[in-house]
Amino acid sequence: MIHPTAVVDPSAQLDDDVEVGPYAIIGADVRIGHGTWIGPHALVRGPSVLGCDNRIFQFASVGEEPQDKKYGGEPTRLIVGDRNVVRESATIHRGTLQGGGETCIGNDNLFMAYTHVAHDCIIADHVIMANAASLGGHVVIEDWAILGGFSIVHQFCRIGAHSFSAMGSVIGKDVPPYVTIDGHPAVPRGINSEGLKRRDFSNNEINAIRRAYRLLYMSNLKLDEAMHALQTLAESEPVVARMAAFLSTSARSIVR
């Protein structure tokens, strides 16, 4: 399953059915789970752990050193779950000691061509990053979030679950769950109702999220007042609790 032109370090651990394409490079301290395909000319460097059934396309660079001047060669890691797809020329970097030492990626994510995941990012599950979307260091992206093509996320930002950023969005603050944003700088445009319908949110849940959005963005309440109102709404509408919890832990404030 390993092409004769591929270069695989003797210390790398590959399950028996892992396929490595022509001219691919698998570095030292790499662990790759079963069913994973490494395409031609792809690079996987370690220390890195890749789970099962991942697909790494040609010219992707996975597990490279972080682009951080503080990095001094420490043995930091990249951890990748299962069933992720990393398309052509995408780049995913390992962590730094200052950020906890790991970049972590969950399951079932899609990183389209030329996307970039910087050091110490945490990506949950079912995230889509469209072509050339880029993350600064220490970014957190929650489940089912979608970043449109050429979206750019400032370091230390959080992108909430089920949110959607339009093409070319420049994101410098946290994006609450369920919210759609666009612009330079990004501003809120409503809720991601179409995405919520596709994920089987009920009409009652979507209406509750709309009420939460109106409280946060259309009520002329100060942010602290809006947060208190959301917490009250969450007592009767559990779907709003995720948004209320997100706001209570936001360190960069939110797009507003």
Secondary structure, 3 states (H helix, E strand, C coil): CECCCCEECCCCEECCCCEECCCCEECCCEEECCCCEECCCCEECCCEEECCCCEECCCCEEEECCCCCCCCCCCCEEEECCCCEECCCCEEECCCHHHCCEEEECCCCEECCCCEECCCCEECCCCEECCCCEECCCCEECCCCEECCCCEECCCCEECCCCEECCCCEECCEECCCEEEEECCEEEEEECHHHHHHCCCCHHHHHHHHHHHHHHHCCCCCHHHHHHHHHHHHHHCHHHHHHHHHHHCCCCCECC
